[in-house]
């Protein structure tokens, strides 16, 4: 699900950048005659840039097409800079050496598509500017030999291609790192199951869907019986091994659309969407029997579990209430001797 707070922040940041650009363009238009006497072309280009930037600001401020804000901003920046290049020497302009940065900027603030489109657009533009260099107005009056223009155009295209490749490489590495960090943020490091954060993400989504579709929904809370004795008697290394092996057996005993998470310490929790209470009880009995019939760690220790099960009660029910009911059922199971299943009252 999209992060609304991050989307709002991105929208505000984009607006602030456009506002700063607009202020800079207006200031340069007013201050330029005081600082230097330039060709009238610069005045009309500045007016054109202000119109483009103002139009972009109105579009972004309306927030009608939020997915296109970044792409429109990148396109507008190219539209603003290319006329300046065309009257200041084309590929020989000092501004042209900033063009290879655009694919990287496109990759950083846009994505793969934006970076590729900008690279392709710039390569075509530089190629035409190199071939038709004599047709490009140079208001500075400086003369450039053909071989100089061709050489600069060649290196400029090469730099843009390298920048595009680097942008794609950076995005691949960034995507890999983001996925890894996301997994680590949502995953318990010991058992490699979902942690509480990962559980909350799936729990809330499945719960809302169950309410919308009016489908059955159950939750199972599991506790390893007398686990503290294992840690005290055999050490935490053996205890950790037992936790990992119990988690593995529980995970293999549930269906693909169920979610198993480590709830904390020796407790586990299973989210069971599209599952009636009786079905959940059958799954719980299979899990309880599997754990009871197994032995854990190199010491072949016997382990049992106690399970408490709760279900969704209408649209006004919530995650906290369901967990509390499952926890009460689990506590009753412990009071009755453990190694058993208890349903909510």
Buried (B, 14 or more C-beta within 10 A) or exposed (E): EEEEEEEEEBBEEBBEBBEEBBEEBBEBBEEBEEEEEEBEBBEEBBEBBBEBBBEBBEBBEEEEEBEEBBBBBBBBBBBBBBBBBBBBBBBBBEEBEEBBEBBBBBBBBBBBEBBBBBBEBBBEBBBBBBEEBEEBEBEEEEEBEEEEBBEBBBEBBEBBBEBBEBBBEBBEEEEEEEEEEEEEEBBBEEBBBBBBEBBBBBBEBBBEEBBEEEBBBBBBBBBBBEBEEBBEEBEEEBBBBBBBBBBEBBBEBBEEEBBBBBBEEBBBBBBBBBBBBEEBBEBBEEBBEBBEEBEBBEEEBEBBBBBBBBBBEEEEBBBEEBBBBBBBBBBBBBEEEBBBBBBBE
